[in-house]
Amino acid sequence: MKIALINENSQAAKNTVIYETLKSVVEPMGHEVYNYGMYSADDQAQLTYVQVGILTAILINSGAADFVVTGCGTGEGAMLACNSFPKVLCGHVTSPLDAYLFSQVNDGNAIAMPYAQGFGWGAELNLAYTFEKLFSTPGGGGYPKERVVPEQRNKKILDQVKEVTHRDLLDILPKLDQELVKGAVAGERFQELFFANCKCDKIAAYVKTLL
């Protein structure tokens, strides 16, 4: 699985600890981690939580990432922004239990974590345990096990609803403020990471017009 990490500007200083913790947990499982920044609070390319949602949508819809780990101060803004876009199903995750249940019951492809609220002593341990529970078991397995059939059925229904309520991403992005979208893909390593992993020629072509 290709896992993308994205941090917005208010919590960018924590990128290194989140990235190193994520890598240490998931790489032994066989997953790959791609760090899209922000890498520090002083990065030239500043991402708001709205732009986190745009970038997440581009990565998921293009196939450049299978899963996105992101967040903001509370995690709420990043979650709402991510869920504004097609094919992104983002959960608000604060703990290992949240992570496990979101993975098994909802089988989403992104999480938003609070990196300011409650991020104190032992924060790196909570990150490690959360990532372990999120990625150690394939998603959609159900919990409790006797609920697996209706939970999987409900996930398919939700996916079908999103297909109706959301337009194609390439119909959405050109209608947004183009400076806002351009800022979402302006990270110093974006081009290096994105174009090497993008599986959609149409989205790649659109992104090139921004760059």
ZINOR-V536480 format. One record per pair of residues at least 4 apart in sequence whose ideal C-beta (glycine too) atoms are under 6 Angstrom apart, sorted by sequence separation. I is the first residue (numbers start at 0). J is the second residue. D is the distance in whole Angstrom. If there is no record, write none. Layout:
i=[I/I]
j=[J/J]
d=[D/D]
//
This chain:
i=[6/13/14/22/38/46/56/57/70/74/93/97/100/101/114/118/125/131/146/160/161/166/175/177/188/189/190/193/6/25/37/46/58/71/92/141/166/175/184/58/71/81/92/141/197/70/82/6/69/81/172/37/92/141/22/21/78/90/55/78/4/18/74/90/51/92/88/88/89/90/91/92/93/87/89/184/48/14/184/11/51/55/60/59/2/11/12/48/52/56/59/81/181/11/48/51/52/0/1/2/3/4/5/6/49/52/56/98/102/3/48/55/106/169/78/95/99/106/77/95/98/98/102/8/74/95/103/8/74/103/104/7/74/103/7/73/7/70/66/67/68/69/70/72/73/7/70/5/104/106/5/59/55/3/3/1/9/1/2/3/4/5/7/0/0/85/85/13/20/24/10/20/24/28/16/20/24/60/21/25/56/53/54/53/63/50/50/63/63/61/62/62/61/44/61/44/36/35/33]
j=[10/17/18/26/42/50/60/61/74/78/97/101/104/105/118/122/129/135/150/164/165/170/179/181/192/193/194/197/11/30/42/51/63/76/97/146/171/180/189/64/77/87/98/147/203/77/89/14/77/89/180/46/101/150/32/32/89/101/67/91/18/34/91/107/69/110/107/108/109/110/111/112/113/109/111/206/71/38/209/37/77/81/86/86/30/39/40/76/80/84/87/109/209/40/77/80/81/30/31/32/33/34/35/37/80/83/87/129/133/35/80/87/138/201/111/128/132/139/111/129/132/133/138/45/111/132/140/46/112/141/142/46/113/142/47/113/48/111/108/109/110/111/112/115/116/51/114/51/150/154/54/108/109/58/64/64/72/65/66/67/68/69/71/65/66/165/168/114/123/127/114/126/130/134/123/127/131/168/130/134/168/180/183/183/193/182/183/196/197/197/198/199/199/185/202/186/186/186/192]
d=[6/6/6/5/6/5/6/6/5/6/5/6/5/5/5/5/6/5/5/6/5/4/6/6/5/5/6/6/5/4/5/6/5/5/4/5/6/5/5/4/4/5/5/3/5/5/5/5/5/4/6/6/6/5/5/6/5/4/5/5/6/5/5/5/5/4/4/6/4/5/6/6/6/6/6/6/4/5/6/4/5/5/5/6/5/6/5/4/3/4/5/5/5/5/5/6/5/5/5/5/5/5/5/5/5/6/5/5/5/6/5/6/4/6/4/4/4/4/4/5/4/4/5/5/4/4/5/6/5/6/6/5/4/4/6/5/5/5/5/4/6/5/4/4/5/5/5/5/5/5/6/6/6/5/4/5/5/5/5/5/5/4/5/5/6/4/6/5/6/6/4/4/4/6/6/5/5/5/6/5/6/6/5/4/5/6/4/4/5/5/3/6/4/4/4/5/5/6/5]
//
